[in-house]
Amino acid sequence: MALADGLQAAGHEVTLVVTCVDSNRYVALQAQSRFRLKVVASPVVADAQVLESAGKAIVRERNAIRQTQLAIEAFLLPAEAEMHRASEELVAENDLVIGHYFLYTLGAAAEKRGRPCVSVALAHGAVPSAHQPPSGLPDLGRIGNRMAWWLARRVLNSAFKKYPDRLRAANGIAPARDMVDSVWASDYLTLLAISPAICEKRPDWPAHFHVCGPLDTPASVAEGELSGPLESFLSAGDAPVFMTVGSMLPGSGEAEAIALLANAARAAKLRAIIQAPGWEQLGFRCSEQLHFVDAVPHAAVFPRCRAVVHHGGAGTSQAALRAGVPSVVIPHTAEQEHWGSELRRIGVACKPIPRRRATPARLASALREATGSTTLAANARAKGASLSNENGVVEAVRLIVDRYDRATKG
């Protein structure tokens, strides 16, 4: 939404199509958007029990490849046909299309019509380079990393290329050349929406890869506003910790996840803001120590907190980094484990706690480390200061417009 708003503000006519796995909350935002916002196939999974079952299966699975396959089959394939129809409409109606790297429907539709397509990636663990190993592997040196990427490509193509190829065959499009280079990435332009403080462009990356910085805004219409009760809680005592697992609340199992966060805060004897949509209906109540919220503007709240507990999503990870506060990461998926490891590598987070191993005691111990470490606090402040000069939306718009202008003029 931030990128769409930035493009619209720069004078372009923008249509954003959104598919949400577990709700239709974006419908309510249509009237507030400066651009055209369409909601398609949302929620993908309407049955809370089915959502919970799929979510728990993904969290339990330790093999990253199988975990991703479970997510595709549970959350993407049921919406694939409708998403592809929406992709064909976007391609027919616009001069340029932009899509999340994982959603292969848009790239397939663009390729069939010969329309330029920009890919946006929210993590850099799947960009081959001799200077970094595939996500989850140790650095093996340049020769070792090249060999690891050769093997990783074979594994990724074997596991995932069947999904886009099946869609492509049904629509008269030849099979994809490679999952990494021609499905996830676009040789027209691939943007890595990651802060340069975390991700530096590798010298052997192709010229069409660019690190633009995180795509966010100071106040997102999707996050609501700072309420009076929340402002009162923030002002009433010591700075709290902020706790959220983002979009990873597993259906009717969300009460268990909220209790994990609340019990950890109590055990660590810390004041906490816990973001959990539907908390009141689940029987949770605010107190002097704990304040529950449905959604809040992270940019306004995080800088007033001592630490942020989160799932390791790209947006939340970088919002915490921008705020200059340490993180405690509870990853649910392989990509979130990558973010947790990266935050720890740059010295702003303690060791991640995978969701399947998270207990109130373990989380409380990590909270005490995150709030008590002067090193983590100093590193977080320094990184936050460096991010204050970044504007990922402006840079992304510049790169997109520059690439389109060069293509049309040359």
C-alpha positions as CSV (number, residue, x, y, z in Angstrom):
1,M,0.0,0.0,0.0
2,A,2.9,2.4,0.7
3,L,4.4,1.8,-2.7
4,A,1.0,2.2,-4.4
5,D,0.5,5.5,-2.5
6,G,4.0,6.7,-3.5
7,L,3.4,6.0,-7.2
8,Q,0.0,7.7,-7.1
9,A,1.6,10.8,-5.4
10,A,4.2,10.9,-8.1
11,G,1.5,11.3,-10.7
12,H,0.8,7.8,-11.9
13,E,-2.5,6.1,-12.1
14,V,-2.4,3.1,-9.8
15,T,-4.5,0.0,-9.2
16,L,-3.6,-2.2,-6.2
17,V,-5.1,-5.7,-6.0
18,V,-4.9,-7.4,-2.6
19,T,-5.5,-11.0,-1.5
20,C,-5.6,-11.6,2.2
21,V,-5.3,-15.1,3.6
22,D,-7.4,-14.8,6.8
23,S,-9.7,-11.7,6.5
24,N,-11.3,-9.1,4.2
25,R,-10.1,-6.2,6.3
26,Y,-8.7,-4.4,3.3
27,V,-12.3,-3.8,2.0
28,A,-12.7,-1.1,4.7
29,L,-9.6,0.7,3.4
30,Q,-10.9,1.2,-0.1
31,A,-12.6,4.5,0.6
32,Q,-9.4,5.8,2.3
33,S,-7.0,5.1,-0.5
34,R,-5.8,7.6,-3.0
35,F,-5.4,4.9,-5.5
36,R,-7.8,2.2,-6.8
37,L,-7.9,-0.7,-4.4
38,K,-9.5,-4.0,-5.3
39,V,-9.8,-7.0,-3.0
40,V,-9.7,-10.4,-4.6
41,A,-10.3,-13.9,-3.1
42,S,-10.3,-12.7,0.5
43,P,-10.3,-14.3,2.9
44,V,-8.6,-17.2,1.1
45,V,-9.4,-19.4,4.2
46,A,-12.7,-18.4,5.8
47,D,-13.0,-21.4,8.1
48,A,-11.2,-20.7,11.4
49,Q,-10.6,-24.4,12.1
50,V,-9.1,-25.0,8.7
51,L,-6.9,-21.9,9.2
52,E,-5.7,-23.0,12.6
53,S,-5.0,-26.6,11.4
54,A,-3.0,-25.3,8.4
55,G,-1.1,-22.8,10.5
56,K,-0.1,-25.3,13.1
57,A,1.0,-27.8,10.5
58,I,3.3,-25.1,9.0
59,V,4.7,-24.2,12.3
60,R,5.4,-27.8,13.3
61,E,7.2,-28.6,10.0
62,R,10.9,-28.2,10.4
63,N,11.9,-28.8,6.7
64,A,11.9,-25.3,5.1
65,I,11.0,-26.7,1.6
66,R,8.0,-28.8,2.9
67,Q,6.9,-25.9,5.1
68,T,6.7,-23.6,2.1
69,Q,4.9,-26.2,0.1
70,L,2.3,-26.5,2.9
71,A,1.8,-22.7,2.8
72,I,1.4,-22.7,-1.0
73,E,-1.1,-25.5,-1.0
74,A,-3.1,-24.2,2.0
75,F,-3.1,-20.4,1.3
76,L,-2.2,-19.8,-2.4
77,L,-3.6,-22.6,-4.5
78,P,-7.2,-22.1,-3.4
79,A,-7.0,-18.5,-4.7
80,E,-4.8,-19.1,-7.7
81,A,-7.4,-19.1,-10.4
82,E,-9.1,-15.9,-9.1
83,M,-5.7,-14.2,-8.6
84,H,-4.7,-15.1,-12.1
85,R,-7.9,-13.6,-13.6
86,A,-7.1,-10.4,-11.6
87,S,-3.5,-10.5,-12.9
88,E,-4.7,-10.7,-16.5
89,E,-7.0,-7.7,-15.9
90,L,-4.1,-5.7,-14.5
91,V,-1.8,-6.6,-17.4
92,A,-4.5,-5.7,-19.9
93,E,-5.3,-2.3,-18.3
94,N,-1.8,-1.0,-17.3
95,D,1.5,-0.2,-18.9
96,L,3.5,-1.7,-16.1
97,V,2.7,-4.3,-13.4
98,I,4.5,-4.8,-10.0
99,G,4.1,-7.8,-7.8
100,H,5.4,-9.7,-4.8
101,Y,8.0,-12.1,-5.9
102,F,6.2,-15.2,-4.5
103,L,3.0,-14.6,-6.5
104,Y,3.7,-16.2,-9.8
105,T,0.3,-15.4,-11.3
106,L,1.2,-11.9,-12.2
107,G,4.5,-12.7,-13.9
108,A,2.9,-15.4,-16.0
109,A,0.1,-13.1,-17.2
110,A,2.7,-10.3,-17.9
111,E,4.9,-12.7,-19.9
112,K,2.0,-13.9,-22.0
113,R,1.1,-10.4,-23.0
114,G,4.6,-9.0,-23.2
115,R,4.0,-6.5,-20.5
116,P,7.0,-5.3,-18.3
117,C,6.8,-6.7,-14.8
118,V,8.7,-5.6,-11.7
119,S,9.3,-8.1,-8.9
120,V,9.4,-7.0,-5.2
121,A,11.2,-9.2,-2.7
122,L,10.9,-8.8,1.0
123,A,14.0,-10.9,1.9
124,H,17.4,-11.5,0.3
125,G,18.0,-15.1,1.3
126,A,17.0,-16.4,-2.1
127,V,19.3,-14.1,-4.3
128,P,22.2,-16.3,-5.5
129,S,25.7,-14.9,-4.9
130,A,29.2,-16.3,-4.4
131,H,29.4,-13.8,-1.5
132,Q,26.6,-15.3,0.5
133,P,25.2,-18.8,1.0
134,P,21.6,-19.9,0.6
135,S,19.5,-19.0,3.6
136,G,20.1,-21.3,6.5
137,L,23.5,-22.5,5.4
138,P,26.9,-21.4,6.8
139,D,29.2,-19.2,4.6
140,L,31.3,-21.7,2.6
141,G,33.5,-19.2,0.8
142,R,33.0,-18.2,-2.8
143,I,33.6,-21.6,-4.4
144,G,31.5,-23.4,-1.7
145,N,28.7,-20.9,-1.9
146,R,28.6,-21.3,-5.7
147,M,28.2,-25.0,-5.3
148,A,25.6,-24.6,-2.6
149,W,23.6,-22.3,-4.9
150,W,23.8,-24.8,-7.7
151,L,22.4,-27.5,-5.5
152,A,19.8,-25.1,-4.0
153,R,18.5,-24.2,-7.5
154,R,18.0,-27.9,-8.2
155,V,16.1,-28.4,-5.0
156,L,14.0,-25.3,-5.4
157,N,13.1,-26.1,-9.0
158,S,12.2,-29.7,-8.1
159,A,10.0,-28.6,-5.2
160,F,8.3,-25.4,-6.5
161,K,8.5,-25.0,-10.2
162,K,5.5,-27.4,-10.7
163,Y,3.1,-24.8,-9.3
164,P,3.8,-22.0,-11.8
165,D,4.4,-24.5,-14.6
166,R,1.0,-26.0,-14.1
167,L,-0.7,-22.6,-14.3
168,R,1.4,-21.6,-17.3
169,A,0.5,-24.8,-19.2
170,A,-3.2,-24.2,-18.6
171,N,-2.8,-20.8,-20.1
172,G,-0.7,-21.6,-23.1
173,I,2.6,-20.4,-21.6
174,A,5.9,-22.3,-21.9
175,P,7.4,-23.7,-18.6
176,A,9.5,-21.3,-16.6
177,R,13.3,-21.4,-17.1
178,D,14.2,-21.4,-13.5
179,M,12.3,-20.7,-10.2
180,V,14.9,-18.3,-8.8
181,D,15.7,-16.3,-11.9
182,S,12.5,-16.2,-14.0
183,V,9.7,-16.8,-11.5
184,W,10.6,-15.1,-8.3
185,A,12.9,-12.5,-9.9
186,S,12.2,-10.3,-12.9
187,D,15.0,-9.6,-15.4
188,Y,13.2,-6.3,-16.1
189,L,13.6,-5.0,-12.5
190,T,13.7,-6.8,-9.1
191,L,13.5,-4.6,-6.0
192,L,14.7,-5.8,-2.6
193,A,12.6,-3.9,-0.1
194,I,15.2,-4.2,2.6
195,S,17.3,-1.6,4.3
196,P,20.9,-1.3,3.1
197,A,21.8,-1.4,6.8
198,I,20.9,-5.1,6.6
199,C,21.4,-6.0,2.9
200,E,24.2,-4.7,0.8
201,K,24.1,-5.3,-3.0
202,R,26.5,-8.1,-3.8
203,P,29.1,-7.4,-6.5
204,D,28.0,-10.4,-8.6
205,W,24.3,-9.7,-8.5
206,P,22.8,-9.0,-12.0
207,A,22.2,-5.3,-12.9
208,H,18.4,-5.6,-12.6
209,F,18.6,-6.3,-8.8
210,H,18.4,-3.1,-6.6
211,V,18.1,-2.6,-2.9
212,C,15.6,0.2,-2.4
213,G,14.9,0.0,1.3
214,P,11.8,-0.9,3.2
215,L,8.4,0.1,1.8
216,D,6.7,1.8,4.6
217,T,5.2,5.1,5.6
218,P,5.2,7.0,8.9
219,A,1.5,6.3,9.3
220,S,-0.2,3.4,7.5
221,V,-4.0,3.5,7.1
222,A,-3.9,-0.2,7.7
223,E,-2.6,0.2,11.3
224,G,-5.1,2.6,12.8
225,E,-4.3,5.5,15.1
226,L,-2.8,6.0,18.5
227,S,-5.9,5.8,20.8
228,G,-6.4,7.7,24.0
229,P,-6.1,4.6,26.3
230,L,-2.9,3.6,24.6
231,E,-1.4,7.0,25.0
232,S,-2.4,7.0,28.6
233,F,-0.7,3.6,29.1
234,L,2.5,4.7,27.4
235,S,2.6,7.8,29.6
236,A,1.7,6.0,32.9
237,G,5.0,4.3,33.8
238,D,8.3,2.8,32.5
239,A,8.6,2.3,28.8
240,P,6.9,-1.0,27.9
241,V,7.8,-3.8,25.5
242,F,5.7,-4.2,22.4
243,M,4.6,-7.8,21.6
244,T,3.0,-9.1,18.4
245,V,3.1,-12.1,16.1
246,G,1.7,-10.1,13.2
247,S,-0.4,-12.2,10.8
248,M,0.7,-15.5,12.5
249,L,-2.2,-15.9,14.9
250,P,-3.4,-19.4,13.9
251,G,-7.2,-19.1,13.7
252,S,-8.9,-20.2,16.9
253,G,-5.5,-21.0,18.4
254,E,-4.8,-17.3,18.8
255,A,-5.8,-17.4,22.5
256,E,-2.8,-19.7,23.1
257,A,-0.5,-17.3,21.3
258,I,-1.8,-14.2,23.2
259,A,-1.4,-16.1,26.5
260,L,2.2,-16.9,25.6
261,L,3.0,-13.2,25.2
262,A,1.1,-12.1,28.3
263,N,2.6,-14.8,30.5
264,A,6.1,-14.0,29.3
265,A,5.7,-10.3,30.1
266,R,4.4,-11.1,33.5
267,A,7.3,-13.5,34.2
268,A,9.8,-10.9,33.1
269,K,8.0,-8.3,35.2
270,L,7.7,-5.9,32.3
271,R,4.9,-3.6,31.2
272,A,3.7,-4.7,27.7
273,I,1.6,-3.6,24.8
274,I,0.2,-6.8,23.1
275,Q,-1.2,-6.5,19.6
276,A,-3.7,-9.2,19.0
277,P,-6.9,-8.5,16.9
278,G,-9.9,-9.9,18.7
279,W,-8.3,-10.0,22.1
280,E,-11.4,-8.8,24.0
281,Q,-13.7,-11.4,22.5
282,L,-11.1,-14.0,23.7
283,G,-11.5,-13.0,27.3
284,F,-8.3,-10.9,27.7
285,R,-8.5,-7.6,29.7
286,C,-6.2,-4.6,30.0
287,S,-4.4,-3.9,33.3
288,E,-1.8,-1.6,34.7
289,Q,0.9,-4.1,33.4
290,L,-0.7,-5.2,30.1
291,H,-2.4,-3.2,27.4
292,F,-4.1,-5.1,24.5
293,V,-4.7,-3.5,21.1
294,D,-6.1,-4.6,17.7
295,A,-3.8,-2.5,15.5
296,V,-1.5,0.5,16.1
297,P,0.8,2.6,14.0
298,H,4.1,0.9,14.7
299,A,6.1,4.0,13.7
300,A,4.5,6.0,16.4
301,V,4.6,3.4,19.2
302,F,7.9,1.4,18.7
303,P,10.3,4.3,19.5
304,R,8.5,4.6,22.9
305,C,9.2,1.0,23.8
306,R,12.2,-0.8,25.3
307,A,12.0,-3.8,22.9
308,V,9.8,-5.3,20.3
309,V,8.8,-9.0,20.3
310,H,7.7,-10.1,16.9
311,H,7.5,-13.0,14.4
312,G,10.3,-11.8,12.1
313,G,8.1,-10.5,9.3
314,A,9.9,-8.1,6.9
315,G,7.8,-5.1,7.8
316,T,7.8,-5.5,11.5
317,S,11.6,-6.4,11.6
318,Q,12.5,-3.2,9.8
319,A,10.0,-1.0,11.7
320,A,11.7,-2.1,15.0
321,L,15.1,-1.4,13.4
322,R,14.0,2.0,12.3
323,A,12.6,2.8,15.8
324,G,16.1,2.0,17.2
325,V,14.9,-0.6,19.7
326,P,16.1,-4.2,20.2
327,S,14.1,-7.2,18.9
328,V,13.1,-10.6,20.2
329,V,12.1,-12.7,17.3
330,I,9.7,-15.7,17.4
331,P,9.9,-17.0,13.8
332,H,7.1,-19.2,12.5
333,T,8.6,-19.9,9.0
334,A,11.9,-20.3,7.3
335,E,11.9,-16.7,5.9
336,Q,11.2,-15.3,9.4
337,E,14.1,-17.4,10.8
338,H,16.2,-15.7,8.2
339,W,15.1,-12.2,9.4
340,G,15.7,-13.2,13.0
341,S,19.2,-14.4,12.1
342,E,19.9,-11.2,10.2
343,L,18.8,-9.0,13.1
344,R,21.0,-11.0,15.4
345,R,23.9,-10.8,13.0
346,I,23.9,-7.0,13.0
347,G,23.7,-6.9,16.8
348,V,20.1,-5.7,17.4
349,A,18.4,-8.9,18.6
350,C,19.1,-11.9,20.8
351,K,18.9,-15.5,19.6
352,P,15.6,-16.2,17.8
353,I,13.1,-18.5,19.6
354,P,11.3,-20.7,17.0
355,R,7.5,-20.7,17.7
356,R,7.4,-24.5,18.2
357,R,10.0,-24.0,21.1
358,A,8.6,-20.8,22.6
359,T,7.5,-21.0,26.2
360,P,6.7,-18.2,28.6
361,A,10.0,-18.9,30.5
362,R,12.2,-18.9,27.3
363,L,10.5,-15.7,26.1
364,A,10.8,-14.0,29.5
365,S,14.5,-14.8,29.5
366,A,15.0,-13.3,26.1
367,L,13.0,-10.2,27.1
368,R,15.3,-9.7,30.1
369,E,18.3,-10.0,27.8
370,A,16.9,-7.6,25.2
371,T,15.8,-4.9,27.8
372,G,18.9,-5.3,30.0
373,S,21.7,-5.3,27.4
374,T,23.4,-2.0,26.8
375,T,25.1,-3.4,23.7
376,L,21.9,-4.3,22.0
377,A,20.4,-1.0,22.9
378,A,23.4,1.0,21.6
379,N,23.5,-1.0,18.3
380,A,19.8,-0.6,17.8
381,R,20.0,3.2,18.3
382,A,22.9,3.4,15.8
383,K,21.0,1.3,13.2
384,G,17.8,3.3,13.7
385,A,19.7,6.5,13.1
386,S,21.1,5.2,9.8
387,L,17.6,4.2,8.7
388,S,16.2,7.7,9.4
389,N,17.9,8.9,6.2
390,E,16.3,6.2,4.1
391,N,13.0,6.5,2.1
392,G,12.4,3.1,0.4
393,V,9.2,4.3,-1.3
394,V,10.8,7.3,-2.9
395,E,13.8,5.2,-4.0
396,A,11.5,2.4,-5.4
397,V,9.4,4.9,-7.3
398,R,12.6,6.4,-8.8
399,L,14.0,3.0,-9.8
400,I,10.7,1.9,-11.4
401,V,10.2,5.2,-13.3
402,D,13.8,5.3,-14.5
403,R,13.6,1.7,-15.7
404,Y,10.4,2.3,-17.6
405,D,11.6,5.5,-19.2
406,R,14.8,3.8,-20.4
407,A,12.8,0.9,-21.8
408,T,10.3,3.1,-23.7
409,K,12.9,5.6,-25.0
410,G,15.5,3.0,-26.0
